[in-house]
């Protein structure tokens, strides 16, 4: 019986129970009917009289013979009716369970359209609803894990790409510095003039130090998310812009700052200031001489503009790659290290802050927008 499926098992149990009831009922009738037939009470409702009819031996035997003759047909009809009732009962009970079983088989195969269709309000219907809810919750969890897996995978790929690019970028100045020092030690040709080449070596070391510092900063921000706090954005921007206003003035660049008296936002302060500082540094560094740099708040958007030669749309996505330099006339000696916008993108993404970088046409230049 344990190996039978639910429908035949339910049918056999139900049929056996009904057969037991039928046989018991017939046995009781067969045993008690002759005794009860010896004295029969008849009631006449119209005449309001009650009469007791006593049957003799012949009459009792006639009743008993009639019962024996009717017993086979009664048993056959009762058993057939029992089998029909057992079948209908088993089918009614098992059909919704078979639907749930079929649906769970599809759920096992991760069929996203699999649902238990049991339109009833009893315990089986409640079971189907619970299975559906559990499966939908499981699908939601799986989707979340897949998105998280993709995000982590992208982060790992970006980190590996960054390390490869950093190794390449560090290799060139280190090789140049090593060769210069070796030639100075050996006193080869022009390198005998230590007074001329020692300052150049120091410049190389300073550039290497700045690059390594930026690389370590990027790794730190990526690994240790900073908690948010409510900051006064205009007050923070005024402090950030002070050194860049001085640099802009030295290069004959107009620097305008248009901020409201107060504007609060919940942001990680250090990460926000570092990202904005990198954008400001690029804006001032790449602004044309005699041009302008503008910093202002528009609604809940921080906008940083600089007048320069607009960058083609196809090159803009590459600007956020590590060590990418769009202006090839600016080499490693005169230009930046190509990490400014990469660090800004990394920090803004870690803060879940939307941003955009696009050319502007009047006046020609570039516009960086941060949605606070």
Residue, then its C-alpha position, 0 to 999 in steps of 0.5 A: x500500500x505504501x508504494x501506491x499512488x494517492x488516488x488508488x490508495x484513497x479509493x481503496x481505503x474509502x471503498x473498504x470503509x464503505x464495504x465494511x459499513x454495508x456488510x455490517x448494516x446488512x448483517x444487523x438487518x438479517x439478524x434483527x429483522x426476524x425478531x422485530x417481525x414477531x410483533x409489529x405495531x401499526x398506527x392509523x393517524x386518521x383514526x388515531x388508533x394504535x394496533x399491535x399485529x402479532x405474526x405467527x411462525x409461518x409469517x416470520x419464516x416468510x419475512x426471513x425468506x424474503x430478506x434472504x432473497x433480497x440480500x444478494x441484490x441489495x449487497x450488489x447494489x450497495x457495493x456498486x454505490x459504495x464503489x461510485x462514492x469512493x471513486x468520486x470522493x477520491x477524485x475530488x480529494x486527489x485532483x487538487x493535490x495532483x495539480x499542486x504536485x504537477x505545478x511543483x514539478x514545473x517549479x523544480x525546473x524553474x519554470x517562471x510561469x508555474x503556479x498552483x491553480x486550486x480555486x478553493x478556500x479550504x486547507x488545500x487551497x490555502x496550501x496552494x496559495x502558500x506554495x505559490x507565495x513561497x515560489x514567487x519569493x524564491x524567484x525574487x530572491x534568485x533574481x536579486x542574487x543574480x543581479x548581485x552576482x552580475x554586479x560583483x562580477x562587473x566589479x571584479x572585472x573592473x578591478x582586474x582591468x584597473x590593476x592591469x592598467x595601473x601596472x602598465x602606467x606605473x611601469x613606464x615612469x618607473x623604468x624611465x626613473x631607473x634608467x635615468x638614475x643608472x645613467x647618472x651613476x655611470x656618468x653617461x653623456x649628458x647624465x653627468x650633469x646631476x644638478x640638471x637631472x636630479x630635479x627631473x628625478x624628483x618630479x618623476x618620484x612626485x608623479x609616481x607618489x601622486x599616482x600611487x596615492x590615487x590608486x590607493x584612494x580608489x581601492x579604499x573608497x571601493x572597499x569601505x563604503x562611507x555612511x551617509x550624513x546630512x551635509x550643507x552642500x553650499x558650505x561644502x562646495x565653497x570650501x572645495x572651490x577655493x583652491x580651484x578659484x586660485x588656480x583658475x585665476x592664475x591661468x586667466x580663467x573666470x571661476x563663477x560660483x552660484x549657490x543658495x544660502x543653504x541646501x541639505x543632502x544626505x551624502x557620505x561627506x568625504x566621498x562626495x567631496x572627493x568626487x566633486x574635487x576630481x570633477x572641479x580639477x578636470x574642469x579647471x585643468x581642461x578649460x581654455x585660457x580666457x574661458x570660464x568655469x561655472x559651478x551652480x545648483x539647479x533644483x537638486x542638481x549640482x552642475x559644473x561647466x567649463x568652456x573648452x573644446x567639446x569632447x565627441x559623444x563617442x569618446x565620453x564613455x572612455x573618459x571614465x576608464x582608468x588612465x584614459x586621456x582624450x587629449x593626446x597633446x597632453x602627455x604624462x608630464x604636462x597632463x593628469x594621470x587619467x584617474x580623476x573621472x574614474x575615481x569620480x565615477x567609482x565614488x558616485x556609483x558607490x553612493x548610488x548618485x546619478x550623474x551625467x557628462x555631456x557637451x554644451x554648445x553655447x558656449x562650447x564646453x562640457x557640463x557635468x551634472x550630479x543629481x543630489 
